[in-house]
Amino acid sequence: MTKKWNEKSWQKDFLSMKSHSPSDAKLLMGGVKGLKDAWRLGVLHVEYERLKKKQMQQDQ
């Protein structure tokens, strides 16, 4: 399963926000291959939303 990138991809945005472990970067770029990957991607998405909210509050 390959994910095609688009301009509004939260994964692409999240990769540029902070440094990631090689396994997390591979997951963000390559997509989910099983249940464990899906769980980890969900955790990363929650972290992304938290950082994005913090970043928006600092910009105001």
N, C-alpha and C positions, 0 to 999 in steps of 0.2 A: 504494500500500500504506500503510494507516494503522494505527498501533499503538494499541491501547487501553491506557490506564494502569490499573494496579492498585496496591494498597497495597504490594506487595512488589517493585515495579519498581526494579531497580538503577539505571536511567537517571535516574529521578526523584530518588533518593537522591544520586546522583553530581552532579547539577545543583546541589544545595544544599551540597555539600561544598567547592566551590571555584569560582572564576570560570573561564569557558570562552570560547573564541573564538566569534564568531557562527556560524561554519560548524559547529563541534562542537556547540553548543547546538541548532542546527536539526536536526542528525543525531540527537542524543539524544531530541529531542521528536518528530521526524517519521518516523524509521525509515530503513531502508536502501532505496536506489533503484538500486544497482548494485554491481559488484565492488569498486570503490574505496571506497564507503561501508561495505561489509561489512568490509573490511580495517581501515578507520579505527575502526569500532565495536569491533572485536576489540582494537585497541590501547587504546582508552578503557576497555574492560572490565578489561584487565590492570591499568591504572593505578588503576581503582576498587578492585579487589581489594587492591592494595598499600596504598592509603590507608586502606581499611577495616581491614586487619590492623594497621596502625600505630595507628589510632585505638583499636582494641580493646585493644592492648597498653598504651596510655597510660591507659585507663580502669581497668586492674587495679591 
